[in-house]
Amino acid sequence: MDDRGGPAFQMNLREARAKIERKMILAALKRWGGCVSYAAADLGISRPAMYDLMRKLKIKRDVRFHL
């Protein structure tokens, strides 16, 4: 609990959002064998938005996705 009686969170909203975005993007890339276009469509975002998020979250296209 914090000093105001509410729960004390370990991360702020920005950190939580980045963590979830990273997890979802990596899962979609893995699901689609590294294909950014399909992964973006699966997540309901445009390909350019996907590349922007990948850049922001420092996610690189990786051979591990190509199974």
C-alpha positions as YAML, in Angstrom:
chain: A
units: angstrom
residues:
- id: 1
  name: MET
  ca: [0.00, 0.00, 0.00]
- id: 2
  name: ASP
  ca: [1.15, 3.55, -0.61]
- id: 3
  name: ASP
  ca: [0.76, 6.38, 1.88]
- id: 4
  name: ARG
  ca: [-2.69, 7.25, 0.48]
- id: 5
  name: GLY
  ca: [-4.12, 3.80, 1.17]
- id: 6
  name: GLY
  ca: [-3.96, 2.52, -2.42]
- id: 7
  name: PRO
  ca: [-1.85, -0.32, -3.76]
- id: 8
  name: ALA
  ca: [1.79, 0.51, -4.44]
- id: 9
  name: PHE
  ca: [2.51, -0.33, -8.09]
- id: 10
  name: GLN
  ca: [5.99, -1.39, -9.11]
- id: 11
  name: MET
  ca: [5.81, 0.28, -12.54]
- id: 12
  name: ASN
  ca: [4.09, 3.28, -14.01]
- id: 13
  name: LEU
  ca: [1.54, 3.21, -16.81]
- id: 14
  name: ARG
  ca: [4.12, 3.97, -19.51]
- id: 15
  name: GLU
  ca: [6.30, 1.05, -18.41]
- id: 16
  name: ALA
  ca: [3.32, -1.30, -18.20]
- id: 17
  name: ARG
  ca: [2.16, -0.33, -21.68]
- id: 18
  name: ALA
  ca: [5.62, -0.84, -23.16]
- id: 19
  name: LYS
  ca: [5.87, -4.25, -21.51]
- id: 20
  name: ILE
  ca: [2.51, -5.39, -22.91]
- id: 21
  name: GLU
  ca: [3.22, -3.92, -26.37]
- id: 22
  name: ARG
  ca: [6.59, -5.70, -26.49]
- id: 23
  name: LYS
  ca: [5.04, -9.02, -25.45]
- id: 24
  name: MET
  ca: [2.22, -8.77, -28.00]
- id: 25
  name: ILE
  ca: [4.49, -7.68, -30.85]
- id: 26
  name: LEU
  ca: [7.00, -10.47, -30.21]
- id: 27
  name: ALA
  ca: [4.18, -13.03, -30.00]
- id: 28
  name: ALA
  ca: [2.64, -11.81, -33.28]
- id: 29
  name: LEU
  ca: [6.01, -11.83, -35.05]
- id: 30
  name: LYS
  ca: [6.65, -15.35, -33.84]
- id: 31
  name: ARG
  ca: [3.15, -16.48, -34.84]
- id: 32
  name: TRP
  ca: [3.65, -15.12, -38.36]
- id: 33
  name: GLY
  ca: [7.22, -16.25, -38.85]
- id: 34
  name: GLY
  ca: [8.64, -12.73, -38.68]
- id: 35
  name: CYS
  ca: [6.34, -11.29, -41.35]
- id: 36
  name: VAL
  ca: [5.80, -7.73, -40.18]
- id: 37
  name: SER
  ca: [2.81, -7.14, -42.47]
- id: 38
  name: TYR
  ca: [0.87, -10.15, -41.19]
- id: 39
  name: ALA
  ca: [1.86, -9.49, -37.57]
- id: 40
  name: ALA
  ca: [0.69, -5.87, -37.87]
- id: 41
  name: ALA
  ca: [-2.63, -6.93, -39.41]
- id: 42
  name: ASP
  ca: [-3.05, -9.52, -36.65]
- id: 43
  name: LEU
  ca: [-2.57, -6.75, -34.05]
- id: 44
  name: GLY
  ca: [-4.94, -4.40, -35.89]
- id: 45
  name: ILE
  ca: [-2.32, -1.79, -36.73]
- id: 46
  name: SER
  ca: [-0.72, -0.59, -39.95]
- id: 47
  name: ARG
  ca: [2.67, -1.83, -41.10]
- id: 48
  name: PRO
  ca: [4.24, 1.64, -40.63]
- id: 49
  name: ALA
  ca: [2.80, 1.80, -37.09]
- id: 50
  name: MET
  ca: [4.27, -1.65, -36.42]
- id: 51
  name: TYR
  ca: [7.71, -0.50, -37.57]
- id: 52
  name: ASP
  ca: [7.39, 2.62, -35.38]
- id: 53
  name: LEU
  ca: [6.55, 0.50, -32.34]
- id: 54
  name: MET
  ca: [9.37, -1.92, -33.10]
- id: 55
  name: ARG
  ca: [11.79, 1.00, -33.33]
- id: 56
  name: LYS
  ca: [10.45, 2.57, -30.11]
- id: 57
  name: LEU
  ca: [10.69, -0.75, -28.24]
- id: 58
  name: LYS
  ca: [14.03, -1.67, -29.86]
- id: 59
  name: ILE
  ca: [12.66, -4.84, -31.44]
- id: 60
  name: LYS
  ca: [14.66, -5.95, -34.45]
- id: 61
  name: ARG
  ca: [13.59, -8.32, -37.17]
- id: 62
  name: ASP
  ca: [15.35, -11.48, -36.21]
- id: 63
  name: VAL
  ca: [16.10, -14.81, -37.82]
- id: 64
  name: ARG
  ca: [14.60, -16.50, -34.72]
- id: 65
  name: PHE
  ca: [11.16, -15.55, -36.04]
- id: 66
  name: HIS
  ca: [11.75, -17.37, -39.31]
- id: 67
  name: LEU
  ca: [11.14, -20.96, -38.33]
...
